[in-house]
Amino acid sequence: MIPTHHYTLNAWPSVVKGMGARTNISENELDILSRYFQYNAKDIKE
């Protein structure tokens, strides 16, 4: 499992898209995951 802070805000969408291509996750679920990962990205300040 990749920690959410491993990638930057702008890197996560392409990472999620690549991961989604190997699963049966819906586009809506991929969008939710992408937003979650972006919200917790390493370049987001708390």
Residue frames relative to the residue before (quaternion, step in Angstrom):
aa qw qx qy qz dx dy dz
M 1.0000 0.0000 0.0000 0.0000 0.00 0.00 0.00
I 0.3302 -0.7359 0.5625 0.1817 3.54 -0.91 0.95
P 0.4046 -0.7045 0.5138 0.2757 3.63 -0.78 0.91
T 0.6044 -0.6025 0.3829 0.3536 3.58 -1.06 0.73
H 0.6942 0.4736 -0.2802 0.4639 3.58 1.07 -0.63
H 0.4333 0.7158 -0.4474 0.3159 3.60 1.27 0.18
Y 0.7836 0.2403 -0.1169 0.5609 3.61 1.05 -0.75
T 0.5408 -0.6097 0.4711 0.3374 3.54 -1.30 0.32
L 0.7389 -0.4158 0.3167 0.4252 3.53 -1.36 0.24
N 0.7519 0.4093 -0.2189 0.4681 3.59 0.81 -0.98
A 0.6186 0.5560 -0.3490 0.4317 3.61 1.17 -0.34
W 0.5988 0.6404 -0.3545 0.3252 3.59 1.02 -0.78
P 0.6384 0.5424 -0.3771 0.3950 3.69 0.76 -0.76
S 0.6954 0.4516 -0.2920 0.4767 3.62 0.87 -0.84
V 0.6059 0.5409 -0.3551 0.4628 3.60 1.08 -0.64
V 0.6713 0.4911 -0.2928 0.4717 3.58 0.89 -0.95
K 0.6349 0.5319 -0.3314 0.4518 3.59 0.96 -0.82
G 0.6596 0.5044 -0.3002 0.4694 3.59 0.98 -0.84
M 0.6575 0.4900 -0.3049 0.4844 3.56 1.01 -0.80
G 0.6567 0.5422 -0.3034 0.4274 3.57 0.97 -0.86
A 0.5949 0.5866 -0.3567 0.4179 3.56 1.12 -0.62
R 0.7157 0.4278 -0.2431 0.4956 3.59 1.19 -0.49
T 0.6929 0.4223 -0.2697 0.5185 3.59 1.27 0.20
N 0.4632 -0.6478 0.5092 0.3262 3.56 -1.30 -0.08
I 0.2900 0.7616 -0.5168 0.2623 3.58 1.16 0.66
S 0.4745 -0.6810 0.4798 0.2844 3.58 -0.98 0.86
E 0.6592 -0.4998 0.3844 0.4098 3.56 -1.29 0.35
N 0.6353 0.5322 -0.3266 0.4543 3.58 1.01 -0.78
E 0.6652 0.4889 -0.3005 0.4777 3.59 0.94 -0.84
L 0.6277 0.5212 -0.3336 0.4723 3.59 1.05 -0.71
D 0.6286 0.5294 -0.3280 0.4658 3.57 1.03 -0.77
I 0.6488 0.5108 -0.3116 0.4702 3.59 0.95 -0.86
L 0.6628 0.4973 -0.3048 0.4695 3.59 0.91 -0.90
S 0.6420 0.5325 -0.3204 0.4491 3.56 0.95 -0.88
R 0.6639 0.4981 -0.3004 0.4700 3.59 0.92 -0.87
Y 0.6322 0.5257 -0.3294 0.4642 3.58 1.01 -0.80
F 0.6768 0.4888 -0.2910 0.4673 3.57 0.87 -0.96
Q 0.6482 0.5140 -0.3195 0.4621 3.59 0.97 -0.79
Y 0.6400 0.5336 -0.3217 0.4496 3.58 0.97 -0.84
N 0.7670 0.3284 -0.1673 0.5253 3.59 1.11 -0.67
A 0.3118 0.7816 -0.4870 0.2338 3.60 1.24 0.37
K 0.6453 -0.5703 0.3500 0.3686 3.55 -1.21 0.51
D 0.7169 0.4335 -0.2763 0.4709 3.62 1.07 -0.43
I 0.5291 0.5855 -0.4265 0.4419 3.59 1.25 0.35
K 0.3159 -0.7582 0.5425 0.1762 3.54 -0.74 1.04
E 0.4450 -0.7016 0.4965 0.2515 3.54 -1.05 0.79
